[in-house]
Amino acid sequence: MIRLLALAAVAAACTVPAPLDTQAPAAPAPYDIVVVNGTVVDGTGAARYRADIGIRDGRIVRVSRASLAGEPARRTIDATGRVVAPGFIDMHAHIEPIFRLPGAESLLRQGVTLAVGGPDGGGPWPVGRWLDSVTSTGVGINVATLVGHNTIRRSVMGTANRAPTAAELARMQGMVAQAMGEGAFGLSSGLEYVPGVFARGDEVAALARAAADSSGVYTSHVRDEAGGLMASVRETIEVGRQARIPVVITHAKVVGRPNWGRSADMLAAVDAARADGIDAMLDVYPYTASSTGLGILIPSWALAGGDSAFARRVRDGATRDSIVRGIIHLVETERGGGDLEFVQFARVPWNRELEGRRLADWARSRGLVPSPQVGADLLIEAMLTGGAGAVYHVMSEDDVRRIMAHPHATIASDGGLTRPGDGTPHPRAYGTFPRVLARYVREQQVMTLEQAVMKMTSLPAARLRLGDRGRIAEGLAADLVIFDAATVADRATFADPHQYPDGIPFVLVNGVVAVDGGVPTPARAGQALRRPRD
């Protein structure tokens, strides 16, 4: 009994952060690293304060207002004039290339120490095998994943445009349960993409209940981010109600000039849901352009059945006319923004010369006058050739600021893991987190530094039920970012995205220096994180 009580006391000491020290202990143990003279922004939203931090065995073991500069340590990092914050948590990241880019440099150099993959209904399968592969590969940041509704539906039903049978639904529920048991943090959906677009809300709620049984979360790329935005937000909230699961409206946005300003309605719906007992929140990136495949400009019914079915449809004159009318509608009122200049090619495997150029440029190169009709014909040609990724300049700065300032909005990049030379990606892949600190904290004062850091750290950690990350406190994992609040800034642009940010000299992942003086180290201290067990 005495031994059990002693073990309980040790466990409590490891999980409950101790108060700040005001004087040094009599006989300190050696530290692996001490960070001295920094201004701590601890991730909770509390006011910043000056403190030193001692790290040992991957954990924060001291947070001290008294100086640790003379304490024995293998390394001392002087953070004079800099902010010391918890490592940033990216709640929505496309990390599929992690085995090709295990250093995850485009995220790491932003201060990201944990990225959550598997968004928008995609993601790995089987989850357990994928997490094991991450561990055996060795990665530069911590990695977690969601299980994707689209991945599961495609595995069971292909790209069929129909409701599942009872047997198919049961099989999909079993796959969600398996993924949760193997360590997934929840279920994601991409209801604007094939095949998720063909699913009704009751199907999604049934799968979300399987995730809720393991205390998971549900994140949704909602069905329509333009004219049908509010119906789509209500659908997501209703899944939360039916499944009794926390929900995240992911990369929350308002697409298309006719819809600008409706972020106020979306946020009011989130507030009303929370008042009604539904745990709803959002994540957002700090840009007025989105990025996804060209298929977003094709009517979803035309894509049912896969590429060969689409090719058959466009060969039929009457069906092609219907597809063209649908594309013109999407170009004029939704993701196309009403102008071919607003569609910028990101990755075009079949014609690298188009990368970085606009859909209008492609039209002019053919001797055509850019118009929605011309755009429709070119988009069909592009899809038949293999598709492409694109950036869509169709959002309002006012909506971005309004969503970002909401108290239950976290910051997430929606960026793809990349490296210089990989196409012309959205600059969010390199600049999301420093851009928030520079543009929306320092320049526009949309929020305080403490609020911004909380949105990048403890708020997403709480959503994931990760009690040992997202804050600076004794006993927690030593994921830290050290940055200069006066100079931190994104450098990536839409014209020249492959640029790393400024003002982030140090990043620590699990107590190991991963960025040293602004330069990534060879360390691969990241871990494959699995959902905490109840």
N, C-alpha and C positions, 0 to 999 in steps of 0.2 A: 504493500500500500504506500509506504514512504517513497519507494522508487517511482510509482505511478504519479504521485503528487509532484515529485521533482521533474519528471518528464513533462507534465502538464504546465509547470511553471516555465520551463524552457520554451515550449511551444508558444505560450502566451507572449513571452518576451520577443519571439521572432515575428509575431503577427501584429502586435500592437506597437506603433511607433512610440519611442521614448521621447520625453520632452527634451528641449534643447539643453545642452550642457552650459553651465556658466563658469565652470572651472575644470581644469584638466585633472584626469584621474591620477592616482598616486603612481601606478605602475602600468603604463600603457603597453599594449601588445604592438608589435611592428605592423605597419600598414603596407599594403601593396602600393597604393597611391594615396596621396593627399592632395586635395585641391584647395588652395589657399587664396585669401583676399578677394573672393568672388562675391557678387551680389546674388543671393539665392532667390529665385522665383520658383516656389516649390510645387506648383501645379495645382494647388487647391483653390486658387483665386485670392489667397491671402496676400497682404502687402509684402513687398520684397524686403529682405534684410541681409546684412552682411554676416557671413558665416564661412567656416572652413568645413571640409567634408573629408572623412577618412574612409577608405575602401579596403576591404580584405575579402578574398575568396569570392569575388563577384558580387558582393553585397555592400551596401552603405552601413558602416558600423558606427560612425560618429558624425553628428551634425553639431558643430560647436561654435558658439559665439566667441569663445576664447581661441586664440591662435593655435593652430597645429603646425606652424612652420618649423618648429624645432623637433617635432615628433619623428621617430625613426620610420622611414618609408623607403621603398625601393625607388619611388619616383615622386617628385613634387611638381605639380602644375600650378603655375602662378596665374590666377584669373583676375588680376587687378584690372579694374575698369570694364570688366565683362560680366555678363549674366550667366549664372549656372542654373540650368533648368533640367527637368526630367527629359529623357529622350522622347522625341515626337512619335506619336502613334498614328499611322496612316490607316484609317478604317476602310479605305476603298482603293486598292492598288492592283494593277494587272501585272502580276509577277510570274506569269507563265514562263518567261525566259530565265528563271532563276538557275537552272542547271547549266545554261550557257553563260550566264553572267552572275556567278555565285557571290561576287563581291558586292553586288547591288549598289554600285557606286552612285548612280543617279539619284537614289533615295538617301543613301548614307550621308552624302555630302550636303544634303538639306537638313541634317540633324535627325533623320528618321532612324529609330532603333527597332521598330516593330512595324511590319506591314501585314495587313490582312488581305489575303487573296481570295479568289473564288467569287467575285462580285457579279452582278448583272445576270444571274442565273447560270454562269459558267463555272469553271473550277475543275479541280482534279477528281478523278475517280479511278480506283478506290482511294479514299482519303488516307487511310492508314498506310498504305504502300507508298503514297506520295510523301507523307510526312517522314517515313523511314528513309526515303531517298534524300530528302533535304538534310537529314541528320548525317547520313553517310557521306554526302557531298561536302558538307562544311560550307556555311554561308556567312556573309558579312553582317547581316542583321537578323533579328528575330523574325520568324515567319509563322503566321497562323493562317487558317483558311476557313471559308464557309463551304457548304455543299450546295451545288447549283441546281435549281429546278429545271433549267433548260437541259443541263447535262443528263439529269435523270430521266426527264421526259423523252429526250431523243433516244436514250438507251432502250427505253421500253416501247415507245410508240413511233420512233422516227420523227418525221416532220408532218405527221397527219394532222389535218384540220378538223378535229372532232374531240368530243369528250372521251375520257378513258372508260373502259369497261370496269366493272367492280374488281375483276382480277388484276387489271393493269394498275388501278389505283392502289390496291393492296400491295402490289409489288413495289410501286414507287414509295409508298410509306415505309416499307421495310428497308429500302435503300437509304432513305433519310435516317432512319433509326440506326442502321449500320454505320453510316458516316458519323453520326453523333457519338456513337460508342467508340469509334476510332479516333476521335479527337476534334471533329469539326466544331466550330463555335456557333453555328446556326445555319439557317437556310437563306439563300439569296434567290431573287427572281429577277428576270429581265423581260417584263411583259410587253415590251415594244419590239422584241426580237422573236424570230422563228426559233423554236416552236412554242415558246412561252406565250406568244400573242394569241395562240389558239386555245389557251386554258381559261376556264371560267374561274371566278373568285372562289367558288366552293372547293374546287380541286386544290387551289393554292392553300386555302385554309386547312384542308385535310392534311397536306404535307407539313404545313407549319405546326400543326398539333403534334406531329411526330418529333419535331425539333423542340417544341415546348416541353415535351415529356422529359427531355434531358437538360432543361433550363437553358435552352439556346435562345438566339435572337433571330428575327426575321428582317432582312434588308431588301428593299425593292427599288429597282429601276422601274418606276411606275409606268402604266400602260400608255399614257399620253402626257407629254410635258408641254403641250401647246394648247389647242382649243379645248381638249378634254381633260385639262389638268385637274380641275376640282373633282370631277367624277373619279379620276384615278387616285387622287389623294384619299378620297373617302373610301375607295376600295381597299387601299392599304390599311387604313385605320380599322376597317371592318374585319380584315384578316386578323389583326391584333386582337379585336374583341372576341371573335369566334374561337381563335386558337389559344387565347390567354397567353400571348407571347409579346415581349417587347419588340417594337418595330422601329425601323430607321428608313425614312424616305431618303434614298441615297442620291448623291450629287444633285441635290434639290436645285431646281432651276425653272425658269419660265422662258419657253422658246417661241420666237416669232413676235414681230413688232405689234401685231394686233392684240397680243396677250400680255404685253409688258404692264407691270404694276400689279398683276394678280398674285404676286408673292405675298401681299398683305392678306389675301383671302386664304392662301395655303397655310400661313403661319397662324391665322385665327382658327383654322380647323385643327391644327396640331394642339393649340392651347385648349380648345374645347374638348378634344379627346383626352388630354391629360386631366382636365377637370372632371371628366367622366370616369377616371380610373384606368385609362388605357395608356400604357407607357410608350408614348410616341416621341420621336425626336428626328433630327435630320443630320446629314453631313453636306458640306458644300466646298467647292474650290473657288479660288479668287480670280476668276477670269470671265470674260463675256463671250467666250467661244466654247463650244463643246467639241467632242471628237469621237467618231465611231465610223463604222463601215458605210460604204455607199448604199448598202441595202436598206438603210434607214429612209431613203428617198424612193423606195420601191413599195407599192401596196403589198401588204403582208400576204394577202390571198394569192398573189402572183408567185410567191416564193414557196408556197406549200408543196411538199413532195420533193424538194431539192433542186439542184441546178438543172438536171435534165428536164424536169417538169417545167421549169421556167423557160428553158430554151424552146420547148414544144409550144408553150403559150404564145411567145412572141413571134413564132412563125405563122400563127393563125392571124389573119388580118384583123378580124373583128375583136379578137381578144387582145391583140397588140394595141389597138386603138383605145381599149378600156384601160390597159396598163399605162399608156401614155397620158391619158386624162388624169389618172391617179397620181402619176409622178408630177405632172404640172401643178396639181393641187398642193402637193407636199412642198414643191419648190416655191410656190407663191405664198403659202400661208404658214408653213412650219419650218422645218430644219433648213430649207433652202433660202429662207429670208427674203424671197422675192427677187433675187438678183444672183446671177451666176458668179458674180465677184465674191460672194459671201461663202462659197464652197472652195476650200483650199485642199489640194491633195497632200496627204501625209506620207503614205507608203503605197507605191504602185509597182509591184514586182515585175509587171510586164512592160513597163515604160518608166524607168527611173528618171527620165528627163522631165516628167510631169510633177515630180515631187517638189513641193513648195509653191507650185503654180496654181492658179485658180481655174475653175471649170470654164470661166469665160475665156481664159487664155487658150485652153484647148480648142474651144469653138473658133476663135480667131485664127489659130494655126491651121485650121481646116478651111479657112476662107469663109467662115460663117459668121453672121451677126448674132451675138449672144442673145438668147431669148429662152423662156421656159420650154417651148417646143423643141428647140435645138438641144437644150440641156437634157430633155427626156430621151431623145435619140442617143445622145452620147452616153448617158447613164446606162441605158440598155446595152450598148456596145461594151461598156466597161464591165458590167456584170457578166456578160457572156464570155469575156476574156479572162475572168478570174476575180473580179472585184478589186476594191482598193479601200484604204483608210483615208479619212478626210477630216478636216477641221471646219467647223461651221460657225461663222461669226453672226450669231442671231440672238444675243441676249443683252439685257439692259444692265448697266452699272448700278442703277438704283436698286434693282431686284437683288443683285449680288450682295450689295452692302446690307440691305434689309435682312436677308436670310442669314448672313454671316453674324450679324449682331444679335440674333435670337439666342436667348440663354440656353436653349437645348439644341444648338447646332454645333457640331464638331467640324474640324477641318479635315478634309481628305482630298487626295490628289486626283483620283481616277486616272492616274498616269500609268503608262506602260513602262516597265523596267527596260532601260535602253542604254546605249553608249554612243559616243560620237561616230557619225557615219551611217547610223541606222535610219534612213529616210529623213523626213522632215516632220517630226512628231509635234504634238501640242507641247508648248513650253512648260506646262504643268509637270511634265515628267522630271524636270530639273529645278523648278522654281517655286512650287506651291507654298511651302512653309516659310521660306525667307520672304516671299512676296507679301504674305499676310503681315509679317513683322515690319516690313519696310513701308508698304503702301497703306495698309489699313490700320496700323497702329501708329507708326511714327509720323507719317505724312497726313493721313486723313482723320486720324483719331476716331475711327469708327468704334474702337474698343480700347481698353487699357492693355498694357503689356501683360499684366497678371491674368486678365480675362482671356487674351489670345492664347497664352501658354496653357491655361486650363482646358481650352477647347482642343488643344493638340495633345493633351496628356491625360489628366485624371478623368475627364469626361468620357473619352473613348475607352479608357481602362475600366471604368465602372460599367460601361455598356457590355464589355466583354467579361465582366466578373473577374478581372485580374487584380486581386488585392495587393500583389507585391510589385506592381509597376504603375507608372503614371504619376508618381509623387516623389519628392525628395524627403525621405524620413528614414530613421534607423531601422535596419532589418529588411529593407526593400532592395530589389535588384538594382545594381549600379549601372543603369542605363542613363547616361547624362549627355547633354549638349551644352557647350560653352560658346557663347556668341557675343558679339559687340552690338549692343542695341542701337548704337549711333550709326553703324556702317553696314549692318547686315542687309543684304538686298539680293533679289533675283537678277540674273543677267540674261536669262533665256528669253528670246523674243519669238514671235510667230515667223519672222523671216529667217532668224538664226537661232534655233532652239537649243543647239548643242553647246550650251555654256553653263558651267557650274556657278553656284552663287558665291557671293562675297560675305566676309564677316563671320564665318563659322570655323574657327581654328581647331576646335577639339570636339570629338565625339567619342564617347565610351559606350561599349556594348558589353553588358555583363561584366563590368569591371575591367575590361581590356580596352586600351587605346586603339580605336579603329580609324580615326582621323587625327593626325598629329601635325600641328602647325599648318593646317589646311590641306595636308597631303594624306591620302588613304594609306594605311599600313597593310602588310600582308595578312594581318590577323583575320581569322574567320571564327569569331567568338559568338556568332548568332546561334540561336537554338530554334528547333521546330517546336512550337508551343501547342499543346493540346488543351482542349476545354477542361477547366477545373471540374473535378468530380464534386457532387454535392456531399 
